[in-house]
Amino acid sequence: MIRFENVSVQFDARRALEGIDITLGEKRIGIIGANGSGKSTFVRLLNGLQTATGGRVLVDDLDPAKDGRKVRRHVGFVFQNPDNQIVYPVVEEDLAFGLKALKLPKDEINRRIDEILARYDLSAFKTHPSHLLSGGQKQLLAISGVLVMEPRYIVLDEPTTLLDLRNRNRVERAIADLDQTVITVSHDLDLIAGYDRVLVFENGKIVVDDIPAKAIAIYREMMA
Ligand SMILES: Nc1ncnc2c1ncn2[C@@H]1O[C@H](COP(=O)(O)OP(=O)(O)OP(=O)(O)O)[C@@H](O)[C@H]1O
């Protein structure tokens, strides 16, 4: 369960979030809103990448601002730009690095890596230099790097911006198959159409909180 208690975030003169009070317990939560409306700031609060300047955030009763390391074990985060996420020069090394930190047995590490590479059609790239992957393949690798860790919550910030239609659909299906709670920030309204709940951000506030059909319809009118 995720709770935001009267959360605000202030960057110097700019207020990025204001008076966010919400409890999230659904399995699929979509977040939409205009550029600069506060969506990324909102999700970055979930793993302590951003700290609240007012109020507090709780993820399963842990405060990411205080227990960042513990929380990050349970909250996997896929960034907008995969280059910020891929740190190792070879694909399999990149996938292994978090798993090694968890001190998993070698067999288990290899099993998880082979399985995730197969799922995203990346098996042929296992020993390839990560930086030579295409933009979309990098995005898939970044998503894979989070999924292999089997976190309880998965936050995806614009996970399909670089993907062609086939890979975009693949990511959509992969998300649908996940047992975990998924929170997706996206301008791709189709991606979140089948979700349980959609939040619409405007000027640092949640202005709509509803089922996708209703939230998306209101958002389309707001953007018209
Ligand atoms: N580190 C920062 N320092 C100063 N201002 C920031 C910082 N991060 C975000 N902001 C500002 O806070 C506001 C909200 O930004 P945020 O990235 O959360 O928006 P967003 O809804 O995710 O936008 P987009 O759809 O463009 O990704 C913006 O006005 C942005 O300029």
PDBQT file of the ligand as one rigid body, heavy atoms in Angstrom, charges set to zero:
ROOT
HETATM    1  N1  LIG A 301      15.263  19.072  -9.926  1.00  0.00    +0.000 N 
HETATM    2  C1  LIG A 301      14.436  20.074 -10.266  1.00  0.00    +0.000 A 
HETATM    3  N2  LIG A 301      14.765  21.359 -10.020  1.00  0.00    +0.000 NA
HETATM    4  C2  LIG A 301      13.938  22.373 -10.345  1.00  0.00    +0.000 A 
HETATM    5  N3  LIG A 301      12.730  22.215 -10.922  1.00  0.00    +0.000 NA
HETATM    6  C3  LIG A 301      12.349  20.951 -11.174  1.00  0.00    +0.000 A 
HETATM    7  C4  LIG A 301      13.176  19.811 -10.881  1.00  0.00    +0.000 A 
HETATM    8  N4  LIG A 301      12.511  18.682 -11.251  1.00  0.00    +0.000 NA
HETATM    9  C5  LIG A 301      11.341  19.090 -11.773  1.00  0.00    +0.000 A 
HETATM   10  N5  LIG A 301      11.234  20.440 -11.722  1.00  0.00    +0.000 N 
HETATM   11  C6  LIG A 301      10.077  21.236 -12.156  1.00  0.00    +0.000 C 
HETATM   12  O1  LIG A 301       8.920  20.718 -11.519  1.00  0.00    +0.000 OA
HETATM   13  C7  LIG A 301       7.827  20.700 -12.420  1.00  0.00    +0.000 C 
HETATM   14  C8  LIG A 301       7.289  19.293 -12.542  1.00  0.00    +0.000 C 
HETATM   15  O2  LIG A 301       8.222  18.490 -13.242  1.00  0.00    +0.000 OA
HETATM   16  P1  LIG A 301       7.992  16.941 -13.555  1.00  0.00    +0.000 P 
HETATM   17  O3  LIG A 301       9.246  16.431 -14.176  1.00  0.00    +0.000 OA
HETATM   18  O4  LIG A 301       7.505  16.270 -12.336  1.00  0.00    +0.000 OA
HETATM   19  O5  LIG A 301       6.823  17.018 -14.639  1.00  0.00    +0.000 OA
HETATM   20  P2  LIG A 301       6.212  15.857 -15.561  1.00  0.00    +0.000 P 
HETATM   21  O6  LIG A 301       4.737  15.943 -15.384  1.00  0.00    +0.000 OA
HETATM   22  O7  LIG A 301       6.846  14.567 -15.268  1.00  0.00    +0.000 OA
HETATM   23  O8  LIG A 301       6.605  16.374 -17.006  1.00  0.00    +0.000 OA
HETATM   24  P3  LIG A 301       6.919  15.591 -18.405  1.00  0.00    +0.000 P 
HETATM   25  O9  LIG A 301       5.611  15.055 -18.918  1.00  0.00    +0.000 OA
HETATM   26  O10 LIG A 301       7.422  16.716 -19.252  1.00  0.00    +0.000 OA
HETATM   27  O11 LIG A 301       7.955  14.540 -18.128  1.00  0.00    +0.000 OA
HETATM   28  C9  LIG A 301       8.337  21.281 -13.730  1.00  0.00    +0.000 C 
HETATM   29  O12 LIG A 301       7.978  22.613 -13.770  1.00  0.00    +0.000 OA
HETATM   30  C10 LIG A 301       9.836  21.117 -13.643  1.00  0.00    +0.000 C 
HETATM   31  O13 LIG A 301      10.487  22.138 -14.347  1.00  0.00    +0.000 OA
ENDROOT
TORSDOF 0
